[in-house]
Amino acid sequence: MSDFEVLLVGGPSAIPDGERVQLTPSLAEKVKYRFGAHYEHFAHDGEFSEVGDKRLPVYRWTMRTAIAE
């Protein structure tokens, strides 16, 4: 089975636009994006958005956690 492309929305504005499209193996799971010394967490709530010629699930920012040492 192949991964799904998803669009990350919200979270730190410093996340580059080119990294806002990520891959995830399941739309039911949260996406954990490593950014600096933290993980930014994103979840899908059923929304979709047009990105170029694709219709991608929108994953909205939910929280930040520190990376354990």
C-alpha positions as CSV (number, residue, x, y, z in Angstrom):
1,M,0.0,0.0,0.0
2,S,1.3,3.5,-0.8
3,D,1.5,6.5,1.4
4,F,-0.9,9.5,1.2
5,E,0.3,13.0,0.5
6,V,-1.2,15.5,3.1
7,L,-1.0,19.2,3.6
8,L,0.2,20.6,6.9
9,V,-1.6,23.7,8.0
10,G,-0.8,25.9,11.0
11,G,2.0,25.5,13.5
12,P,5.2,27.5,13.2
13,S,5.2,30.0,10.3
14,A,8.9,29.2,9.8
15,I,8.1,25.7,8.4
16,P,9.1,26.1,4.8
17,D,6.2,26.0,2.2
18,G,8.0,23.3,0.4
19,E,7.8,21.0,3.4
20,R,4.1,21.6,4.0
21,V,3.2,18.5,1.9
22,Q,4.2,15.4,3.7
23,L,3.6,11.6,3.3
24,T,1.7,9.5,5.8
25,P,0.8,5.8,5.7
26,S,-2.7,6.3,7.0
27,L,-5.2,9.2,7.2
28,A,-6.3,7.9,10.6
29,E,-2.9,8.6,12.2
30,K,-1.5,12.0,13.3
31,V,1.5,13.4,11.5
32,K,4.5,14.2,13.7
33,Y,6.9,16.7,12.0
34,R,10.3,17.3,13.5
35,F,11.1,21.0,13.6
36,G,14.1,22.2,15.5
37,A,14.2,20.7,19.0
38,H,10.4,19.9,18.9
39,Y,7.9,17.7,17.2
40,E,4.9,19.5,15.7
41,H,1.7,17.4,15.7
42,F,-1.0,17.6,13.0
43,A,-4.3,15.8,12.7
44,H,-6.9,15.3,9.9
45,D,-10.5,16.3,10.6
46,G,-12.0,15.5,7.3
47,E,-11.1,18.7,5.4
48,F,-9.4,18.7,1.9
49,S,-7.7,21.4,-0.1
50,E,-6.7,21.8,-3.7
51,V,-2.9,22.0,-4.1
52,G,-2.0,22.4,-7.8
53,D,-3.8,19.6,-9.5
54,K,-4.2,17.4,-6.4
55,R,-6.9,17.3,-3.7
56,L,-5.0,16.7,-0.4
57,P,-6.2,16.0,3.1
58,V,-5.6,19.0,5.4
59,Y,-3.8,18.2,8.6
60,R,-4.1,21.0,11.1
61,W,-1.6,21.7,13.8
62,T,-2.7,20.4,17.3
63,M,0.3,20.7,19.6
64,R,4.1,20.7,20.1
65,T,6.2,18.3,22.1
66,A,9.9,18.4,23.0
67,I,12.2,15.8,21.6
68,A,13.4,13.5,24.4
69,E,17.1,13.4,24.9
